[in-house]
Amino acid sequence: MFCNISRAPGKAGSRLFTLPAARSFSSSSLRCSIGSRKVSMSNFEKSKFINYQRIQDNLEVVKKRLQRPLTYSEKILYGHLDDPVNQDIERGVSYLKLRPDRVACQDATAQMAILQFMSAGMPEVAVPTTVHCDHLIEAFTGGPEDLERANVTNKEVYNFLSSACAKYNIGFWRPGSGIIHQILLENYAFPGGLLIGTDSHTPNAGGLGMASIGVGGADAVDVMANLPWELKCPKVIGVKLTGQMSGWTAPKDVILKVAGVLTVKGGTGAIVEYFGPGVESLSCTGMGTICNMGAEIGATTSIFPFNSRMSQYLRATSRSDIASYAEQFAPVIAADENAPYDEVIEINLSTLEPHVNGPFTPDLATPISKFKDAIKEHKWPEELKVGLIGSCTNSSYEDMSRAASICQQATDKGIKTKSLFTITPGSEQVRATLERDGQLETMRKAGGIVLANACGPCIGQWKRTDVQKGEKNSIVTSYNRNFTGRNDANPATHAFVTSPDLVTAMVFAGDMNFNPLTDTLKDANGNEFKFDAPSGAGLPSKGYDAGSDTYVAPQPENISDVDIDPKSQRLQVLAPFNRWDGKDAKGLKVLIKSKGKCTTDHISAAGPWLKYRGHLQNISNNYMIGAVNAENGEANKLKNQLTGEYDTVPNVAISYRDNGIRWVSIGEQNFGEGSSREHAALEPRYLGGTAIITKSFARIHETNLKKQGLLPLTFADPAAYDKITPFDSVDIVGLPSFQPRQPLTLVVHPADGSAEWSTPLNHTFNQDQIAWFKAGSALNHMADMHTKH
């Protein structure tokens, strides 16, 4: 295949992206009307309208100032600028102030987002917002039983969320509705829109031409409270698709290939924008799959251009008005000719080979033809214990239909799965349609277990019983993320990510070495056969079956207040963090110097800890328990410098905090990659942290740390990481004169008594973010602003 990364010729240099002075426009002269045609954003929100006219008006201003063509993603972002007249726009440098169209939260992150919103004192949300109950349902025996158990176990949290949604005018999707990103694609996403969601896989809606960006809960609160949302102006990586997909190759293979090219941090600070003639060969949900897993390369978001497949999907999901409205504005919501990309990757879909990525990282990409060799070389476990399909990434009607076509072939040959096989429908609508059309029954007959319409094993909500913790084994999933212990909390599980097609075929072999493109199996009579390539429609021929009604519209008049039991172990009212004392930070302990990959799963584990997402004190007991201590190579075992005894990371942090000692945490590259969970930033703040100092940060985590009043800082000289020890004490100097683009200084007092040394620390704070730090948090700063006005 042809896959080449190249700097876009003649498009480099920051001058191209720097705005000239604006003289001919004023903000007040811009039209803010919806236009002559009013089209509702959603069938559930008839009085909330799409505003393509505002996008067009903003772009008229921006294009006259920039004097260059714009990419599609740029058009969406700049079309949503709060002040297009005066906004600086320089890719990779400027901080854009944006006005998103809507906000979405899943139940695990919604708890903290709503708790923060409550403390802001607003009567209701300022933009359309929804909450989706998908993260707290544990997979065990099957869909109905697991859902029933979750409703009992999580009753307190569900009651809190539903009552808060009713009070603050937020749409509420009950448990069993489906996964947030599929619900958004089916009901709320639209071409040219801007969505922020409190989950890292929010970019799924890029499959419907929407710029959808994962954020922390504090960012969501800003938008919910009618403040502009701030985003560092992304660079744009173009992925040109040529050829046409066929056979065993699936949309998942596009992003698996891209992940192998760019790695888990190659998309950091950039939007990945797909274009080219190959786009039309992909279904809308297939494009969603590709955008969804763009989170694994650190991208701000991923997006496809508006096209006919999106129009077809909108009409199939009862949104014909939006389809025709988008078609009317097609030139506005499309990339300009010769728009400049910072990098371009080209992929020929006709020659793209199916891939298997992993284990332990989503960017270790191996073509299926070379996978057997990789298994032998790395001595990965060859028996396939479990195959899992579904999740927010691959649970569409098309995905499941293709998997069912393979199951039907197996049933026709008289064989059943040799590995455990689980199926997770992405939404109640997809589940009901698959049930009506027979695909779920086909997969059950082949040996599959249908789980609840929820995240389940993808996020560690899996009560797995077939192996013991510590037992080395292999699983294959169609999920997006496969960090150590991600799915089942077993660090010895080798998790591989691939398409639903390959997962389904491999469970009938029970063998990681099985390649369905070339290998055969034996039927019930002992005769060899080879699977035909899977088949499945992108959209159901009979239309979608909506299934059970799981949406609850907000009814503020029915709720007087949202009560939280002071004795609750699941929910806790937030207390404001202390403000900065105006001085340099001196005498700080090094809590932990972590080594190697440190994702948000390492910093704030999911799985059984999800139940504490609304209780900061309780969930802080998981802080950094998965991180590897550089001192001893062990996880969750630190030396308390006050007692000389070894203890857990949270316990040592609490000891320091309660003794009036603040601390820093030290890390390596791409610190905080993975989930958007802001608990990974709330916890160190609550436990007494002052700064997180690393070689580099993942975008969402860095922003989350700033929002909570912490200092995310990077070593100007990466060698300083090696020099500092876990027992040194440090000062952070320069805070009284803290300014954008001006480094701070780390003064290190070595534990062995040798001479102190210093090293510069870089940061990406702008003036507004410095105000968050001084106020103690972005929420404190918001409260200050409300008080002034």
N, C-alpha and C positions, 0 to 999 in steps of 0.2 A: 504494500500500500504506500501511497505518497503521504507523508506527514512531515511537514517542515515548519519550523519556527523562524520567522524573519522579521527584522525591524521594518516597519512600513516605510518604503523609500520616500524621502523628501518630506516626511511628516514629523521628524524629531525636532526637539528644541522647545524650551518653555515659552519663547516669545510668541509662538503660534497660538498659545492658549491663554495669553494674558490680555485682559480687556483693555481697550483704549478708554479714555475718559468719555463718559456719556454726557451729552449736552442737549440733545434734541428731544429727550423724553422726560417725563416725570411720572412718579408712581400714580399720582392722582388722575393722569390722563388715560390710564389703561382701562379697558373695558373688563368688567368682572361678571358680565351677564352670562347666563347659561347658554344663551343663543335662542333662536326661534323655535327650537325643538327640545322638549324636555323628555329625557329618557331616564328611567329609574336605574340606580346602581344595581338593585337586586329586587327580586320578586317579594322579598320580605321587608323591603324598605321603600315603599312607593313614593315617599316624599323626599327621598335623598337622590339627587340627580348627578349624572355624569357631566362634567364641565369641560368638554373638549374646546369650547370657545376660549376659556382662560388659558389653556395650553397654547392655543394658536396665538393669542395676544401676547403672552410672555415670550414666545419664540420670535415674534416679529421684532421685539426689543433686543433680545439676545443676539440674534443673527446680524442685526445692523451693527452691533457693537463688536462681535467677534470677527465678522467678515470672513467666515469659512463655513464649509459644510459641516453638518452635525451627524453623529451616529444616532441610531434609534434610541439607545439608552440615554444619551445626552439630551435628546429631545424631551424625553419623559421627565428627567430630573430638572432640566432648566425650565420646562413648562410648568413645573410645580414650585418654582422659586417664590419665596415670600416677597422679595424685592428685586425684580429682574433689572431694574434701572441701576441700582448701586452695588449689586452683588459682584464681588471679585470672583472670577472663574479661571482657575488654573489647575489643570489635572494634577493630582497628587500633592497639591499644596493648599489650595483654598478650602475653607470650611463653608459649605453651602447651607443656607437656612431654607428649609423646604416646608411645604404644606401638604402632607400626605392626604389621600382620599379617605383612608380608613385604617383601623387598628384591629388586630386579631390576637387573641391570647389562648394558649392551651391551659388546662386546669392546673397543672403543676406550677407554671409560672404566673398564671392569673392571680393566684392567691396573694403573692407579694406585690404584684402590680396594683391590685385593687386596694390592698392595705396602704400602699403609698399614696394612691389617688385619694383615699378617704382622708388622709392626713393633710391633703392640699386644700380641703374645705370647699370643693366645687359641688354645685347641686346636681349636675349631670355631665356626661361626657360631651365634648365639643364636636367630635366627629363620629361617624358611624363606627361602632365597636362591637365585636362578638367574642364570646368565651366558648371554648369547645372542650368537653370532658372526654379525653382520650388517653391520658397518660397514667391514670391511677388504677386501671383495670389489669389485674394480674392474670396471665395466661396459665391455665393448668389443665382442666379437663375438657373444656369446649365452650363455645360462645355463650349459650343461655345460662349455664351454671356459673361461669366466670363473671358474667355481668350481674347476676343476682347477688353473688358474694360481694362484688365491688360496691353495689348499692348499699349494702349493710355496713361494710367496713369503712366506707368513705362518706357515710351519711352526713356527718357534721360538716365536712368540707363542701359537699355538693349543696347542702342547705345554705351555707355561707355564700357560695358563689351565685346561686340562683337568686337569693334575696338581694345581694349587692347588685346583680345585673338588673333586677326589677327596679331597684331604687335609683340607679344611676343611668337608666335608659340604655342598657346594653343587651344585645341579643344573646340568648343562652341556648346552647345545644347540649341536650342531656346525654348522659352516658349511654353508649350504644349507637349514637349518631354516626360515628366514624371519626377518622383522623382529621385533625384540623385542616391540613393542606388539601385533602381531597374535598372536604366540605367547601373550602374557599374556591377551589377550581370549579366546582359544580354550581356554586350559588353567588359568589361575590367577585371573583376576578373578572377583569375586563381589559381589553387592549388599551394601552396608553395610560393606565392608571398607576398610582403609587400607593403601595401598601406597606406598612411595617407590622411585623408579627414577633411575638416573644418566643420564637423558636428558630433555631439556626436553619431549618429546612423550609422556611417561609418562601425562598426563591422558587419553589414548586410552581407558583402562579406565573412564572416567566414563560411557561408553556402556553399560556393564553395571552402573551404579549404584555404582561403587567410587570413593572419594576417592583418586585416584592422582596423586602429586605429584613433579615433577622436582626433583632435588637434585644437589649435587656429591658426589663420591666420599667426602669426609670425613664428610658427613652419613650416608651409607650405612654407613660404618665404625662410627659411633656405634651404630647400630641392630644391626649385625652383632655388636657387642661387648657387647650387652645394656645399653646406656645409653639413657635416654629421648631421644627426638628432639625438637628445639626448633623451633617454628614461630610466627612472629608471628600472633596471632589475626586471621584475615582478615575483611574486610568481605564482605558478600554482595550481589552484583548479580543480580537476578532477571530472567530473560528469559521472558516469557509468550508461548507459541506458541498461536495460534488458527488455525482453518481447516484445510485439508488440502492436502498437496503433490501436484502432478500435472504431467503433460507434461514439458517440458524442465527444469523446476526440480528440483534435487537437494539432498540434505542439505548438501552443500558450500556452497550458496548462502546458507544460514542464517548460517554463520560468516563468509563473505565479507562479508555485509551487516553483521553485528555488528562485524567488524574496521573497516569503514568508519565506523561510528558511534563506536566507543570509541577507535580508533587503536591504535598499537603499545604505548602505555603506559597506556591507559585502564582496563585491568583490574589494574594493579599493586596488590598488597596485597589483592586480593579473589578470592573464588571466584565463578565464574559458574554460577548454578544455573538450569536450564531447568525450566519447568513449564507447565501449561495443557492445554487439550483437544487442541491440535495435536500433542502428544508422541506419541500413539498411532499417528499416521500415519507415523511414522518407524521404520525397522528398527533393530535393535540395533546393527548395524555402521554404519548411517547416523548414529546418535547418537554412536558412537565417532569418526566423522569430524569431527563438530562439536566434540567435546571435545578431540580431538587438536590441532586448529588454534587452540584457545583460547590455546595458548602464544604465538601471534603478537600477542596483545593484552596480554601481560605478566601474565595471570591466574595466581594460585597454582595453581588447577586449575579444571576445568569438570566439571559432573556433571548427569546426568538422574535423575529419580526412578525407583525400581523400578516396573516395569510389565509387562504381559503379553508385550510383544515381547522383553523380557529373559528371561522364563521360557521362551519358545519357543526362543531362542538357546541357553540352557543345556541344554535337552533335546536340541537338535540336535547339540550338542557333547559328548554323553554325560555330562551332569552333572544328571540328573533329581533326584537327592537334594538338590542345592543349590537347585534351583528350588523344590521343595516345602518345603524348610526356610525359604527366604526368604519364601515365601507365608505360612507359619505365623507369621513375625515381621513381616509386612507393616506393621502399625501402628507398630512400633518404627522400621523403616527407611523412614519417610515423613515429609514435612514436616507440622508441626502446622498446623491451620487458623489463618489470619490471622498466619502467621509473618512477622516484619518483615524487609524487604529494605532495603538502603541506597539502592538505585536500582532502577527497573524499566524495562525496555525491552519493548515489545510488537511482535510481528511476526505478520502475517497470512500464513500459508503459502499460502493460496489466491491471493493477489495478488503474492507474492514473485517477482521476476524473476531469471532467471539472471544472474550477475555474472562479470566478469573483473577481477582485482585485479593491480595493478602498473603499470609495472615497478619494480624496485629496492626495493620495500617492499610488504609484504603488506596494508597498510591503505588503499591507493589504490584504492578500490572504484568500479567503473563498471558500471552495468547494460548488458546486451548490446545493448539498443536504442540506447544512446548511445555505444557503443564505437567505431564508425566515426568519429564526430565527434572523439572524443578522439585517435584515431590521427592524424587530419589536423592537429588543433590542436597536438599535441606533436611532430609529425613523427617518430613512431615507425616503425621499419622495417616495411613492409607485407608483405613476403614471409615466410611462416611456414617456417622452416628445419626445426624438429623439434617434434613433439608427443610428450609423454611421460606415460604414465598408470601408476598404481601408487603405491608408497611406503607408509609406515605410515599415511598419511592416507586413501588411496583405493585399496585393493587387495583389497577383499572380494569374495566371490562375486557379490553384487549389483552392485557397481561394474563388475566385469569382464563380467558377463552383459549389462548395459545397453550397454557399449561394443561387445560382440560383436554385439548386435542392430543397431547402426548399420553395423558392418562387413558384416554379412550383406546389408543393404539395398544397400550399395555393390557388393558382389560380384554381386548379382542384376542390377544395372544395368550390369555389365561394366566397372567402373572400379576402379582401385587408388589407394593413397595417393600424393599429390604431394609431401608432406613425409616426412622420416624419421619413423618411428613406433615407439616402444619401449613394451613392456609389462613391468611388474615385479610378479609375484604377491607377495602379502604373506606367504605362508607355504607350506611344503611341502604342507600339507593343502589350502589353496586351490588351489595349482597342480595337484595331483593330481586334485582334483575337477573343475576346469575342463578338464583334459586329457581326463578320462573323459567329460565331458558335451559336449565338442566346441567349446567357446568359444575355446580357444587356437588350435585349427586354423583356425577361422573368421577370427581376427585375423591369423594368418600368411598365409592365402590373400589377404587384403586388402592385404598388404604390411608387416605388423607383425613386429618382432623381439622374441622373448621373452627377457628377461634373467633372471639368477639371482634366487632368492628372497632379496633383500637390499636394502640402502638404495640403493646405486649412485649414479646421477646426482643424487638428492635431496640428498646430502651432499657432492657434489663428486667422488665416485668414478666418474668418467666419462672414459674415454680418447676424447675427441671429436676427430674428424679432418675434419669437413666444412667448418669455417671456421678461419681463422688467428686467433691471439690479437690482439686489437685491432680485429678486423673487426666492424663494427656489424651486428647481426642480431637476429631475434626468435625466441623459443621459447615454447611454451605447455605448462604442466604441470598435473597434478592434485596436485602436492605441496603443501607447507605454507609454505615459506619461499623468498623470492626476492631476497635481498640481492645486492648487486653481486658478481659473480664466484662466487656460491654454488654453482652447478651445474657450471660448466665452467672456472672460474678465469679467464674472459675478462671483464674489466670492461665491455666494449662489448656484451655479450649482454643484450638486453632480455628478461627472464624474466617471464612472466605466469602467474598462478595461477587456475585455474577448475575446474569439475567434469570428471570423465572423459568425460562425455557431450559437452561442448563441445569438448574436446581432440580426441576421436575424429572428430567431424564436421568440424572445421577442417582436419585433415590431408588430407582428400580434396579440399579446395579449394586448399590450399597458400597461403592468403591470410588475413592477419589481419583483413581486413574482412568475412569471411564470417560471416553470422548464420544458423544453420540454422533458426531459427524463422520467418524470412521469405524467405531467399534460396534460389535454385535452383542446381543443377549440371547438367552435361550428361552423359548416359549414353554408352555405347559407340557408339550410333548417332546421337549429336548431339542427342537429344531432351532437353528440360529436365525435371528432376524435383526434388522437394523431399523431404528426409528426413521420415519419420514420427517422432514422439517415441519415444525409446528405451523398451525394456521389459526387465525382468529380475526374477527372483525374489529375495526377501531371503534365502531359505534354499534349498539344493538339494533338489529333490523326492525324489531317491534317497538323501539323506543325504550326509554328508561322506566322502570317501576320504582316509584318513590319509596315504597315500603312503609314502615311505621312512621307516624308523625312524631319527630323528636325535637322540634324547635319550639322554644318558648319566647314569645315576644315580650319585651319589657313592659311593665305596668307600674310606673312609679307611684301612682295614687294608692296602690295596695300595700306599700311598705313605709312604715314610719321611721324605722331605723334598722341598722344591721348590727345584731348583737353578737358579741364574741365572749364566750365564757372565760373569765380570768384563770380558771383552773384547766383550761383546755391544753392538751398535749399536741394538738394539730394546728392551732391558730393562736397568734399572739399579736396584740396591738404594738405597733412600732413606736419606739421612743427616738427622738432626734439625736443624731450623733453630735459630739462636741465640736465646737468651732476651732479653727486653727488659732494657736496662742500668739501668733505674730512673730515667732522666733525660729531660728534654725533648729532642726531636730538633732539633738545630741544624746550620746550615751545609749544608742539603740543596740539591742541584741540582734544577732542573726538567729532567727527562729529555726530555719531550715535552709540548707543549700541543697536543692534537688538537682538530680542529674538525669539526662536523657529526656525522652518525651514526657511532657506534663500537660495533659489535656484537662478540660473541665471535668472529665470523669475522674481523673486523679485528684483534682482539687476539691470537688464536691460530688461525691459518688451519687449515682441514681439508684435504681433498683429499690431495695427496701427503705431507702432514705427519702423516697419521694413523698412519703406520708407526712414528712415534717417540713414540706416546702412553704407552709404558712406560719412556721414557728421558728424564728431566727435562733433563739437560744438552743433549741433541740437539734436543729440541723447543723449548727456550728460544730457539733461533736463529730462531724465527718470531714472537717477541714484537713486537706492534704494527706488523708490516710492512705491514699494510693500512690503518693509520690515516693520516689526512691531517694533516700537520704545519702548524699554523696560521701558522708563520713564513714558509713558502715555498709552501704549497699543494700540496706533493708528498708522496708516500707513501714511507716507508722512507729518508728522507734528512734526517739531523740534523747539526747542528754540534756537534762534540765540544768542549766548553768548555775542556778541558785542552790540546788540540792546535791548535784553531782550524780543523781539517779536517772536512769533511763525511763521514759514514759511515752505516752502517745503524743502525737503532734498537738491535738486540741488541748490536752491537759497541760502541756508545757506552755502553750500560748496563754491559757487561762491563768497559770501560775505567774507568768510575767505581767499580764494585765492587772491582776489583782494586787500585785506588789508595786504598781505604779511604773512599770518598765515597758516602754514601747519597743517595737521590733520591726525588722524587715525580713522579707523572704527573698532568696536568691534562686534564679532559674536559668534555663538555657534557651534554645531557639524556639520560636513560634509558641511561646508559653501561653496556655489557655486556648489552644485550638480545640475545635469541636463544638459542643453545644453552646447555645446562647445564655445558659443559666446564670443569672445575676447573683445567685447565692454564692458562687465562687468568688464574687467581689464583696458581697455583704458580710460573709463570714470572717475574712481577715480584718475587716473594719471593726466588726463587733468584738473580735478577740484581741484587739489592741494593736493591730498593725498600723504602720505609718507608710511604708513603701514596699512595692514589689519591684525588684531590680533584676533584669534579665538581659540576655543577648538580643532578643526580639520578642514581640507580642503578636498574638492573633488579634484581628481588628475588634471583634465584638468584646472580647475580654478586656482589652485595653480601655475601651470606652466605658464599660461597666465599672472598672476600678475608679476611673475619674469621677463617675457619677456618685460614687459612695464616699468621696473625699479622700481617697488614697492617691498615692503618687506612683503611677506606672513609669519606671525609668529604665533606660537601656545603657549598658556599658558603651561608652564611646570607643574604648579599647577592649574588644572581647577577651583579650588575655587576662584582664582583671578578674574575670570569673574564676580562672584557674588559681590566681594568686590569693584570693580571699578564702579564709577558712570558716567553718561553721561556728567557731568559738571566739572569733574576733568581735569587737564592738565597733560601731560606726557612727559617724555624724553625717548629716545631709546639710550642706552649707549653701547659702545663696537664696533661701526662701524669702527673706524680707524684701529682696529685689527681684522676685520671681517674675520672669517675662517670657513671652513666646520666643522660640528659637534661640534662647540664651541658656546654655547648659548649666546645670547645678554641679556641685562638687561632692564626691564621696570621700570622706576622710576615714581611713581605716586604722584602728588601734589594735595591732596584732596581740593575740592572746599569749604569745610566747615572750612578750616584753620587748621585742625588737622595735626598731624605729617606725613611727607611724608613716603612712604613705597615702597619697591621694590620687584620685582618677576622676575625669569628667563624666557626668551622666547626662545623656541626651533625653529629651522628652518631646512630645507632640502637642502640648497644651497650647490652646489659644487663649485670648483674654477672657472670654466667657467661662472657659473651663477652669482657669485660674480662680475665677470668682467662686466656682463650686468648691474648690479646695479650701479657700479662705472661709467660706460659710460653713464648712464641715460636710457638705454633701450638696448635690444638685437640688434635692428636695428642700433643704434648708434655704438655699438661694431662691427657689421658687416661692417659698413662704415669705421671704423678705420682700420680694417683688410685689406680691399680693398686698402686703402690709403697706408698702409705699403708695400703692394705687388705690 
